Amino acid sequence: MNSSDKSLAAYGEALENRKLIFANDLYAEYEITLNQTTYTIAYGNGGDGKWQLLRF
């Protein structure tokens, strides 16, 4: 497994353990911890039922 594979695996594991901070019908924000650093991730829904990553 190369370093980029390890990074993706760590990111995937962090997403599995995400914590919901806030959500409504069009916006959701989660907190993840990756390499002992906490990040927030925001997703938006344009009203069509499809969620898209807004920021990490």
C-alpha positions in Angstrom: 0.0 0.0 0.0 1.6 3.3 -1.0 1.3 6.6 0.9 -1.7 7.9 -1.0 -3.6 4.7 -0.4 -2.8 5.0 3.3 -4.1 8.6 3.3 -7.3 7.6 1.5 -7.8 4.7 3.9 -7.3 7.0 6.9 -9.7 9.6 5.5 -12.3 6.9 4.9 -12.0 5.6 8.4 -12.4 9.2 9.7 -15.6 9.6 7.7 -17.0 6.4 9.1 -16.6 7.9 12.6 -17.9 11.4 11.7 -20.0 13.3 14.2 -23.0 15.3 13.0 -22.7 18.9 14.2 -25.7 20.5 12.5 -28.2 19.6 9.8 -31.3 20.9 8.1 -33.0 20.0 4.7 -30.3 21.7 2.6 -27.1 21.8 4.7 -25.2 19.4 6.9 -22.0 19.8 8.8 -19.9 17.0 10.3 -16.7 16.9 12.4 -14.0 14.3 11.7 -10.7 13.6 13.4 -7.7 12.7 11.2 -4.2 12.3 12.5 -5.3 13.8 15.8 -6.5 17.0 14.1 -10.2 17.9 14.0 -11.8 19.2 10.8 -15.3 20.1 9.8 -16.9 19.0 6.5 -20.0 20.7 5.0 -22.4 19.2 2.5 -25.2 21.0 0.7 -28.3 19.9 -1.0 -29.5 22.0 -4.0 -33.1 20.9 -3.4 -32.8 17.9 -5.8 -32.0 15.3 -3.1 -28.3 15.1 -4.1 -25.8 16.0 -1.5 -22.5 17.6 -2.5 -19.3 18.4 -0.6 -19.1 22.2 -0.1 -16.0 22.4 2.0 -13.4 20.4 3.9 
